[in-house]
Amino acid sequence: VLACLRLLIRKCARESLCQDEIQKLLPSEVPLQLQNDLVLLLQKCQARWKEDASNDH
């Protein structure tokens, strides 16, 4: 799960992923409630990560 989160954070920082796209990238063995919570958090932080990534270049 941690490796998946790292990948998701990087993708969120580079791309505009919608809820369904993020959900598909999560492992199926992650409980549904945790998946929903992670999707919400990733979407909430996505704009900041994009800004941080653009400042790094």
PDB file of N, H, CA, C and O in Angstrom:
ATOM      1  N   VAL A   1       0.828  -1.192   0.000  1.00  0.00           N
ATOM      2  CA  VAL A   1       0.000   0.000   0.000  1.00  0.00           C
ATOM      3  C   VAL A   1       0.873   1.257   0.000  1.00  0.00           C
ATOM      4  O   VAL A   1       0.546   2.236  -0.671  1.00  0.00           O
ATOM      5  N   LEU A   2       1.975   1.237   0.742  1.00  0.00           N
ATOM      6  H   LEU A   2       2.242   0.442   1.287  1.00  0.00           H
ATOM      7  CA  LEU A   2       2.840   2.426   0.794  1.00  0.00           C
ATOM      8  C   LEU A   2       3.442   2.752  -0.568  1.00  0.00           C
ATOM      9  O   LEU A   2       3.512   3.918  -0.957  1.00  0.00           O
ATOM     10  N   ALA A   3       3.874   1.726  -1.289  1.00  0.00           N
ATOM     11  H   ALA A   3       3.817   0.779  -0.972  1.00  0.00           H
ATOM     12  CA  ALA A   3       4.419   1.963  -2.627  1.00  0.00           C
ATOM     13  C   ALA A   3       3.342   2.533  -3.542  1.00  0.00           C
ATOM     14  O   ALA A   3       3.615   3.404  -4.367  1.00  0.00           O
ATOM     15  N   CYS A   4       2.130   2.041  -3.394  1.00  0.00           N
ATOM     16  H   CYS A   4       1.908   1.333  -2.724  1.00  0.00           H
ATOM     17  CA  CYS A   4       1.007   2.537  -4.191  1.00  0.00           C
ATOM     18  C   CYS A   4       0.728   4.003  -3.862  1.00  0.00           C
ATOM     19  O   CYS A   4       0.476   4.802  -4.764  1.00  0.00           O
ATOM     20  N   LEU A   5       0.770   4.358  -2.587  1.00  0.00           N
ATOM     21  H   LEU A   5       0.975   3.709  -1.854  1.00  0.00           H
ATOM     22  CA  LEU A   5       0.537   5.749  -2.186  1.00  0.00           C
ATOM     23  C   LEU A   5       1.594   6.675  -2.773  1.00  0.00           C
ATOM     24  O   LEU A   5       1.283   7.776  -3.228  1.00  0.00           O
ATOM     25  N   ARG A   6       2.825   6.229  -2.760  1.00  0.00           N
ATOM     26  H   ARG A   6       3.078   5.335  -2.391  1.00  0.00           H
ATOM     27  CA  ARG A   6       3.910   7.033  -3.331  1.00  0.00           C
ATOM     28  C   ARG A   6       3.646   7.290  -4.817  1.00  0.00           C
ATOM     29  O   ARG A   6       3.802   8.412  -5.301  1.00  0.00           O
ATOM     30  N   LEU A   7       3.251   6.249  -5.524  1.00  0.00           N
ATOM     31  H   LEU A   7       3.125   5.338  -5.132  1.00  0.00           H
ATOM     32  CA  LEU A   7       2.922   6.381  -6.943  1.00  0.00           C
ATOM     33  C   LEU A   7       1.746   7.332  -7.142  1.00  0.00           C
ATOM     34  O   LEU A   7       1.775   8.189  -8.025  1.00  0.00           O
ATOM     35  N   LEU A   8       0.717   7.177  -6.322  1.00  0.00           N
ATOM     36  H   LEU A   8       0.693   6.481  -5.605  1.00  0.00           H
ATOM     37  CA  LEU A   8      -0.461   8.031  -6.444  1.00  0.00           C
ATOM     38  C   LEU A   8      -0.140   9.494  -6.180  1.00  0.00           C
ATOM     39  O   LEU A   8      -0.625  10.374  -6.891  1.00  0.00           O
ATOM     40  N   ILE A   9       0.665   9.758  -5.175  1.00  0.00           N
ATOM     41  H   ILE A   9       1.060   9.044  -4.597  1.00  0.00           H
ATOM     42  CA  ILE A   9       1.041  11.137  -4.866  1.00  0.00           C
ATOM     43  C   ILE A   9       1.796  11.746  -6.043  1.00  0.00           C
ATOM     44  O   ILE A   9       1.546  12.891  -6.421  1.00  0.00           O
ATOM     45  N   ARG A  10       2.713  10.986  -6.618  1.00  0.00           N
ATOM     46  H   ARG A  10       2.916  10.056  -6.312  1.00  0.00           H
ATOM     47  CA  ARG A  10       3.460  11.491  -7.778  1.00  0.00           C
ATOM     48  C   ARG A  10       2.539  11.751  -8.966  1.00  0.00           C
ATOM     49  O   ARG A  10       2.656  12.777  -9.636  1.00  0.00           O
ATOM     50  N   LYS A  11       1.618  10.813  -9.225  1.00  0.00           N
ATOM     51  H   LYS A  11       1.523   9.979  -8.680  1.00  0.00           H
ATOM     52  CA  LYS A  11       0.680  10.999 -10.337  1.00  0.00           C
ATOM     53  C   LYS A  11      -0.223  12.204 -10.089  1.00  0.00           C
ATOM     54  O   LYS A  11      -0.505  12.972 -11.009  1.00  0.00           O
ATOM     55  N   CYS A  12      -0.672  12.370  -8.857  1.00  0.00           N
ATOM     56  H   CYS A  12      -0.444  11.747  -8.109  1.00  0.00           H
ATOM     57  CA  CYS A  12      -1.537  13.510  -8.525  1.00  0.00           C
ATOM     58  C   CYS A  12      -0.788  14.830  -8.688  1.00  0.00           C
ATOM     59  O   CYS A  12      -1.387  15.846  -9.038  1.00  0.00           O
ATOM     60  N   ALA A  13       0.507  14.815  -8.437  1.00  0.00           N
ATOM     61  H   ALA A  13       0.994  13.989  -8.152  1.00  0.00           H
ATOM     62  CA  ALA A  13       1.305  16.031  -8.566  1.00  0.00           C
ATOM     63  C   ALA A  13       1.539  16.393 -10.034  1.00  0.00           C
ATOM     64  O   ALA A  13       1.772  17.558 -10.355  1.00  0.00           O
ATOM     65  N   ARG A  14       1.477  15.404 -10.921  1.00  0.00           N
ATOM     66  H   ARG A  14       1.288  14.458 -10.660  1.00  0.00           H
ATOM     67  CA  ARG A  14       1.760  15.645 -12.334  1.00  0.00           C
ATOM     68  C   ARG A  14       0.522  15.721 -13.214  1.00  0.00           C
ATOM     69  O   ARG A  14       0.520  16.402 -14.239  1.00  0.00           O
ATOM     70  N   GLU A  15      -0.534  15.014 -12.806  1.00  0.00           N
ATOM     71  H   GLU A  15      -0.532  14.460 -11.973  1.00  0.00           H
ATOM     72  CA  GLU A  15      -1.723  14.899 -13.647  1.00  0.00           C
ATOM     73  C   GLU A  15      -2.959  15.333 -12.876  1.00  0.00           C
ATOM     74  O   GLU A  15      -2.949  15.397 -11.647  1.00  0.00           O
ATOM     75  N   SER A  16      -4.003  15.624 -13.597  1.00  0.00           N
ATOM     76  H   SER A  16      -4.011  15.572 -14.595  1.00  0.00           H
ATOM     77  CA  SER A  16      -5.301  15.903 -12.972  1.00  0.00           C
ATOM     78  C   SER A  16      -6.108  14.615 -12.988  1.00  0.00           C
ATOM     79  O   SER A  16      -6.756  14.282 -13.981  1.00  0.00           O
ATOM     80  N   LEU A  17      -6.059  13.907 -11.889  1.00  0.00           N
ATOM     81  H   LEU A  17      -5.533  14.177 -11.083  1.00  0.00           H
ATOM     82  CA  LEU A  17      -6.767  12.636 -11.796  1.00  0.00           C
ATOM     83  C   LEU A  17      -8.126  12.845 -11.146  1.00  0.00           C
ATOM     84  O   LEU A  17      -8.242  13.539 -10.136  1.00  0.00           O
ATOM     85  N   CYS A  18      -9.153  12.241 -11.731  1.00  0.00           N
ATOM     86  H   CYS A  18      -9.059  11.678 -12.552  1.00  0.00           H
ATOM     87  CA  CYS A  18     -10.476  12.313 -11.121  1.00  0.00           C
ATOM     88  C   CYS A  18     -10.610  11.182 -10.103  1.00  0.00           C
ATOM     89  O   CYS A  18      -9.745  10.313  -9.996  1.00  0.00           O
ATOM     90  N   GLN A  19     -11.691  11.215  -9.378  1.00  0.00           N
ATOM     91  H   GLN A  19     -12.394  11.921  -9.465  1.00  0.00           H
ATOM     92  CA  GLN A  19     -11.926  10.242  -8.314  1.00  0.00           C
ATOM     93  C   GLN A  19     -11.863   8.809  -8.843  1.00  0.00           C
ATOM     94  O   GLN A  19     -11.239   7.951  -8.218  1.00  0.00           O
ATOM     95  N   ASP A  20     -12.490   8.542  -9.966  1.00  0.00           N
ATOM     96  H   ASP A  20     -12.997   9.239 -10.474  1.00  0.00           H
ATOM     97  CA  ASP A  20     -12.507   7.185 -10.525  1.00  0.00           C
ATOM     98  C   ASP A  20     -11.113   6.715 -10.915  1.00  0.00           C
ATOM     99  O   ASP A  20     -10.772   5.550 -10.712  1.00  0.00           O
ATOM    100  N   GLU A  21     -10.311   7.608 -11.471  1.00  0.00           N
ATOM    101  H   GLU A  21     -10.589   8.555 -11.636  1.00  0.00           H
ATOM    102  CA  GLU A  21      -8.952   7.241 -11.873  1.00  0.00           C
ATOM    103  C   GLU A  21      -8.099   6.896 -10.659  1.00  0.00           C
ATOM    104  O   GLU A  21      -7.329   5.936 -10.689  1.00  0.00           O
ATOM    105  N   ILE A  22      -8.236   7.671  -9.603  1.00  0.00           N
ATOM    106  H   ILE A  22      -8.862   8.450  -9.579  1.00  0.00           H
ATOM    107  CA  ILE A  22      -7.488   7.391  -8.376  1.00  0.00           C
ATOM    108  C   ILE A  22      -7.942   6.065  -7.787  1.00  0.00           C
ATOM    109  O   ILE A  22      -7.117   5.247  -7.381  1.00  0.00           O
ATOM    110  N   GLN A  23      -9.243   5.853  -7.741  1.00  0.00           N
ATOM    111  H   GLN A  23      -9.913   6.517  -8.071  1.00  0.00           H
ATOM    112  CA  GLN A  23      -9.819   4.631  -7.169  1.00  0.00           C
ATOM    113  C   GLN A  23      -9.286   3.393  -7.894  1.00  0.00           C
ATOM    114  O   GLN A  23      -8.988   2.385  -7.253  1.00  0.00           O
ATOM    115  N   LYS A  24      -9.165   3.457  -9.210  1.00  0.00           N
ATOM    116  H   LYS A  24      -9.407   4.276  -9.730  1.00  0.00           H
ATOM    117  CA  LYS A  24      -8.684   2.322  -9.999  1.00  0.00           C
ATOM    118  C   LYS A  24      -7.227   1.991  -9.700  1.00  0.00           C
ATOM    119  O   LYS A  24      -6.808   0.847  -9.879  1.00  0.00           O
ATOM    120  N   LEU A  25      -6.452   2.965  -9.251  1.00  0.00           N
ATOM    121  H   LEU A  25      -6.792   3.894  -9.106  1.00  0.00           H
ATOM    122  CA  LEU A  25      -5.037   2.746  -8.978  1.00  0.00           C
ATOM    123  C   LEU A  25      -4.778   2.145  -7.598  1.00  0.00           C
ATOM    124  O   LEU A  25      -3.675   1.675  -7.321  1.00  0.00           O
ATOM    125  N   LEU A  26      -5.787   2.161  -6.739  1.00  0.00           N
ATOM    126  H   LEU A  26      -6.683   2.544  -6.964  1.00  0.00           H
ATOM    127  CA  LEU A  26      -5.635   1.588  -5.403  1.00  0.00           C
ATOM    128  C   LEU A  26      -5.791   0.073  -5.467  1.00  0.00           C
ATOM    129  O   LEU A  26      -6.619  -0.432  -6.225  1.00  0.00           O
ATOM    130  N   PRO A  27      -5.000  -0.662  -4.675  1.00  0.00           N
ATOM    131  CA  PRO A  27      -5.135  -2.124  -4.653  1.00  0.00           C
ATOM    132  C   PRO A  27      -6.533  -2.538  -4.190  1.00  0.00           C
ATOM    133  O   PRO A  27      -7.109  -1.906  -3.304  1.00  0.00           O
ATOM    134  N   SER A  28      -7.065  -3.576  -4.777  1.00  0.00           N
ATOM    135  H   SER A  28      -6.598  -4.089  -5.497  1.00  0.00           H
ATOM    136  CA  SER A  28      -8.421  -4.033  -4.448  1.00  0.00           C
ATOM    137  C   SER A  28      -8.529  -4.556  -3.020  1.00  0.00           C
ATOM    138  O   SER A  28      -9.622  -4.578  -2.453  1.00  0.00           O
ATOM    139  N   GLU A  29      -7.411  -4.978  -2.433  1.00  0.00           N
ATOM    140  H   GLU A  29      -6.524  -4.961  -2.894  1.00  0.00           H
ATOM    141  CA  GLU A  29      -7.461  -5.505  -1.064  1.00  0.00           C
ATOM    142  C   GLU A  29      -7.559  -4.411   0.004  1.00  0.00           C
ATOM    143  O   GLU A  29      -7.741  -4.711   1.184  1.00  0.00           O
ATOM    144  N   VAL A  30      -7.439  -3.149  -0.407  1.00  0.00           N
ATOM    145  H   VAL A  30      -7.291  -2.905  -1.366  1.00  0.00           H
ATOM    146  CA  VAL A  30      -7.613  -2.039   0.536  1.00  0.00           C
ATOM    147  C   VAL A  30      -9.111  -1.904   0.812  1.00  0.00           C
ATOM    148  O   VAL A  30      -9.904  -1.824  -0.126  1.00  0.00           O
ATOM    149  N   PRO A  31      -9.509  -1.877   2.092  1.00  0.00           N
ATOM    150  CA  PRO A  31     -10.936  -1.755   2.425  1.00  0.00           C
ATOM    151  C   PRO A  31     -11.568  -0.519   1.776  1.00  0.00           C
ATOM    152  O   PRO A  31     -10.923   0.518   1.621  1.00  0.00           O
ATOM    153  N   LEU A  32     -12.830  -0.655   1.407  1.00  0.00           N
ATOM    154  H   LEU A  32     -13.353  -1.497   1.533  1.00  0.00           H
ATOM    155  CA  LEU A  32     -13.535   0.397   0.673  1.00  0.00           C
ATOM    156  C   LEU A  32     -13.532   1.734   1.408  1.00  0.00           C
ATOM    157  O   LEU A  32     -13.317   2.775   0.787  1.00  0.00           O
ATOM    158  N   GLN A  33     -13.762   1.724   2.703  1.00  0.00           N
ATOM    159  H   GLN A  33     -13.936   0.878   3.208  1.00  0.00           H
ATOM    160  CA  GLN A  33     -13.777   2.980   3.466  1.00  0.00           C
ATOM    161  C   GLN A  33     -12.406   3.656   3.421  1.00  0.00           C
ATOM    162  O   GLN A  33     -12.317   4.876   3.285  1.00  0.00           O
ATOM    163  N   LEU A  34     -11.344   2.866   3.535  1.00  0.00           N
ATOM    164  H   LEU A  34     -11.416   1.874   3.645  1.00  0.00           H
ATOM    165  CA  LEU A  34      -9.990   3.423   3.448  1.00  0.00           C
ATOM    166  C   LEU A  34      -9.733   3.962   2.041  1.00  0.00           C
ATOM    167  O   LEU A  34      -9.115   5.015   1.885  1.00  0.00           O
ATOM    168  N   GLN A  35     -10.198   3.254   1.025  1.00  0.00           N
ATOM    169  H   GLN A  35     -10.700   2.398   1.152  1.00  0.00           H
ATOM    170  CA  GLN A  35     -10.060   3.745  -0.350  1.00  0.00           C
ATOM    171  C   GLN A  35     -10.731   5.105  -0.506  1.00  0.00           C
ATOM    172  O   GLN A  35     -10.154   6.032  -1.075  1.00  0.00           O
ATOM    173  N   ASN A  36     -11.951   5.214   0.003  1.00  0.00           N
ATOM    174  H   ASN A  36     -12.419   4.461   0.466  1.00  0.00           H
ATOM    175  CA  ASN A  36     -12.685   6.478  -0.096  1.00  0.00           C
ATOM    176  C   ASN A  36     -11.962   7.603   0.631  1.00  0.00           C
ATOM    177  O   ASN A  36     -11.868   8.719   0.122  1.00  0.00           O
ATOM    178  N   ASP A  37     -11.450   7.308   1.825  1.00  0.00           N
ATOM    179  H   ASP A  37     -11.526   6.400   2.239  1.00  0.00           H
ATOM    180  CA  ASP A  37     -10.716   8.318   2.591  1.00  0.00           C
ATOM    181  C   ASP A  37      -9.449   8.751   1.862  1.00  0.00           C
ATOM    182  O   ASP A  37      -9.133   9.940   1.811  1.00  0.00           O
ATOM    183  N   LEU A  38      -8.728   7.791   1.299  1.00  0.00           N
ATOM    184  H   LEU A  38      -8.984   6.825   1.340  1.00  0.00           H
ATOM    185  CA  LEU A  38      -7.495   8.111   0.571  1.00  0.00           C
ATOM    186  C   LEU A  38      -7.791   8.958  -0.667  1.00  0.00           C
ATOM    187  O   LEU A  38      -7.067   9.910  -0.959  1.00  0.00           O
ATOM    188  N   VAL A  39      -8.842   8.614  -1.384  1.00  0.00           N
ATOM    189  H   VAL A  39      -9.430   7.841  -1.147  1.00  0.00           H
ATOM    190  CA  VAL A  39      -9.215   9.385  -2.578  1.00  0.00           C
ATOM    191  C   VAL A  39      -9.517  10.828  -2.195  1.00  0.00           C
ATOM    192  O   VAL A  39      -9.053  11.757  -2.857  1.00  0.00           O
ATOM    193  N   LEU A  40     -10.286  11.020  -1.135  1.00  0.00           N
ATOM    194  H   LEU A  40     -10.662  10.266  -0.597  1.00  0.00           H
ATOM    195  CA  LEU A  40     -10.616  12.380  -0.693  1.00  0.00           C
ATOM    196  C   LEU A  40      -9.367  13.159  -0.303  1.00  0.00           C
ATOM    197  O   LEU A  40      -9.224  14.328  -0.661  1.00  0.00           O
ATOM    198  N   LEU A  41      -8.465  12.515   0.430  1.00  0.00           N
ATOM    199  H   LEU A  41      -8.581  11.566   0.721  1.00  0.00           H
ATOM    200  CA  LEU A  41      -7.230  13.192   0.839  1.00  0.00           C
ATOM    201  C   LEU A  41      -6.340  13.518  -0.355  1.00  0.00           C
ATOM    202  O   LEU A  41      -5.767  14.605  -0.431  1.00  0.00           O
ATOM    203  N   LEU A  42      -6.226  12.583  -1.278  1.00  0.00           N
ATOM    204  H   LEU A  42      -6.692  11.700  -1.216  1.00  0.00           H
ATOM    205  CA  LEU A  42      -5.403  12.823  -2.464  1.00  0.00           C
ATOM    206  C   LEU A  42      -5.967  13.971  -3.292  1.00  0.00           C
ATOM    207  O   LEU A  42      -5.213  14.813  -3.781  1.00  0.00           O
ATOM    208  N   GLN A  43      -7.273  14.009  -3.449  1.00  0.00           N
ATOM    209  H   GLN A  43      -7.885  13.326  -3.052  1.00  0.00           H
ATOM    210  CA  GLN A  43      -7.887  15.103  -4.205  1.00  0.00           C
ATOM    211  C   GLN A  43      -7.717  16.433  -3.478  1.00  0.00           C
ATOM    212  O   GLN A  43      -7.492  17.467  -4.108  1.00  0.00           O
ATOM    213  N   LYS A  44      -7.823  16.405  -2.171  1.00  0.00           N
ATOM    214  H   LYS A  44      -8.006  15.566  -1.660  1.00  0.00           H
ATOM    215  CA  LYS A  44      -7.687  17.632  -1.378  1.00  0.00           C
ATOM    216  C   LYS A  44      -6.285  18.226  -1.515  1.00  0.00           C
ATOM    217  O   LYS A  44      -6.129  19.445  -1.581  1.00  0.00           O
ATOM    218  N   CYS A  45      -5.277  17.374  -1.557  1.00  0.00           N
ATOM    219  H   CYS A  45      -5.403  16.383  -1.503  1.00  0.00           H
ATOM    220  CA  CYS A  45      -3.883  17.838  -1.591  1.00  0.00           C
ATOM    221  C   CYS A  45      -3.341  18.008  -3.004  1.00  0.00           C
ATOM    222  O   CYS A  45      -2.242  18.536  -3.177  1.00  0.00           O
ATOM    223  N   GLN A  46      -4.076  17.579  -4.003  1.00  0.00           N
ATOM    224  H   GLN A  46      -4.969  17.151  -3.862  1.00  0.00           H
ATOM    225  CA  GLN A  46      -3.578  17.553  -5.373  1.00  0.00           C
ATOM    226  C   GLN A  46      -3.094  18.918  -5.862  1.00  0.00           C
ATOM    227  O   GLN A  46      -2.021  19.003  -6.459  1.00  0.00           O
ATOM    228  N   ALA A  47      -3.841  19.964  -5.630  1.00  0.00           N
ATOM    229  H   ALA A  47      -4.713  19.895  -5.145  1.00  0.00           H
ATOM    230  CA  ALA A  47      -3.455  21.298  -6.116  1.00  0.00           C
ATOM    231  C   ALA A  47      -2.145  21.756  -5.483  1.00  0.00           C
ATOM    232  O   ALA A  47      -1.288  22.321  -6.162  1.00  0.00           O
ATOM    233  N   ARG A  48      -1.990  21.515  -4.188  1.00  0.00           N
ATOM    234  H   ARG A  48      -2.686  21.056  -3.636  1.00  0.00           H
ATOM    235  CA  ARG A  48      -0.759  21.921  -3.509  1.00  0.00           C
ATOM    236  C   ARG A  48       0.439  21.144  -4.035  1.00  0.00           C
ATOM    237  O   ARG A  48       1.506  21.720  -4.247  1.00  0.00           O
ATOM    238  N   TRP A  49       0.275  19.844  -4.248  1.00  0.00           N
ATOM    239  H   TRP A  49      -0.592  19.376  -4.076  1.00  0.00           H
ATOM    240  CA  TRP A  49       1.368  19.034  -4.774  1.00  0.00           C
ATOM    241  C   TRP A  49       1.747  19.478  -6.180  1.00  0.00           C
ATOM    242  O   TRP A  49       2.929  19.498  -6.525  1.00  0.00           O
ATOM    243  N   LYS A  50       0.759  19.832  -6.991  1.00  0.00           N
ATOM    244  H   LYS A  50      -0.200  19.815  -6.711  1.00  0.00           H
ATOM    245  CA  LYS A  50       1.048  20.325  -8.342  1.00  0.00           C
ATOM    246  C   LYS A  50       1.854  21.617  -8.269  1.00  0.00           C
ATOM    247  O   LYS A  50       2.810  21.806  -9.021  1.00  0.00           O
ATOM    248  N   GLU A  51       1.463  22.497  -7.365  1.00  0.00           N
ATOM    249  H   GLU A  51       0.687  22.344  -6.755  1.00  0.00           H
ATOM    250  CA  GLU A  51       2.183  23.760  -7.192  1.00  0.00           C
ATOM    251  C   GLU A  51       3.610  23.504  -6.723  1.00  0.00           C
ATOM    252  O   GLU A  51       4.553  24.100  -7.243  1.00  0.00           O
ATOM    253  N   ASP A  52       3.769  22.626  -5.748  1.00  0.00           N
ATOM    254  H   ASP A  52       3.003  22.142  -5.326  1.00  0.00           H
ATOM    255  CA  ASP A  52       5.104  22.287  -5.250  1.00  0.00           C
ATOM    256  C   ASP A  52       5.960  21.680  -6.355  1.00  0.00           C
ATOM    257  O   ASP A  52       7.142  22.004  -6.473  1.00  0.00           O
ATOM    258  N   ALA A  53       5.374  20.805  -7.161  1.00  0.00           N
ATOM    259  H   ALA A  53       4.414  20.541  -7.065  1.00  0.00           H
ATOM    260  CA  ALA A  53       6.112  20.162  -8.249  1.00  0.00           C
ATOM    261  C   ALA A  53       6.542  21.181  -9.294  1.00  0.00           C
ATOM    262  O   ALA A  53       7.644  21.086  -9.834  1.00  0.00           O
ATOM    263  N   SER A  54       5.690  22.149  -9.584  1.00  0.00           N
ATOM    264  H   SER A  54       4.795  22.226  -9.145  1.00  0.00           H
ATOM    265  CA  SER A  54       6.051  23.162 -10.579  1.00  0.00           C
ATOM    266  C   SER A  54       7.145  24.088 -10.050  1.00  0.00           C
ATOM    267  O   SER A  54       7.947  24.604 -10.829  1.00  0.00           O
ATOM    268  N   ASN A  55       7.185  24.301  -8.746  1.00  0.00           N
ATOM    269  H   ASN A  55       6.533  23.882  -8.114  1.00  0.00           H
ATOM    270  CA  ASN A  55       8.228  25.132  -8.146  1.00  0.00           C
ATOM    271  C   ASN A  55       9.577  24.425  -8.131  1.00  0.00           C
ATOM    272  O   ASN A  55      10.619  25.079  -8.077  1.00  0.00           O
ATOM    273  N   ASP A  56       9.567  23.092  -8.179  1.00  0.00           N
ATOM    274  H   ASP A  56       8.720  22.561  -8.223  1.00  0.00           H
ATOM    275  CA  ASP A  56      10.804  22.317  -8.159  1.00  0.00           C
ATOM    276  C   ASP A  56      11.529  22.352  -9.496  1.00  0.00           C
ATOM    277  O   ASP A  56      12.713  22.019  -9.563  1.00  0.00           O
ATOM    278  N   HIS A  57      10.845  22.747 -10.555  1.00  0.00           N
ATOM    279  H   HIS A  57       9.884  23.017 -10.500  1.00  0.00           H
ATOM    280  CA  HIS A  57      11.460  22.731 -11.889  1.00  0.00           C
ATOM    281  C   HIS A  57      12.085  24.028 -12.217  1.00  0.00           C
ATOM    282  O   HIS A  57      12.646  24.186 -13.301  1.00  0.00           O
TER     283      HIS A  57
END
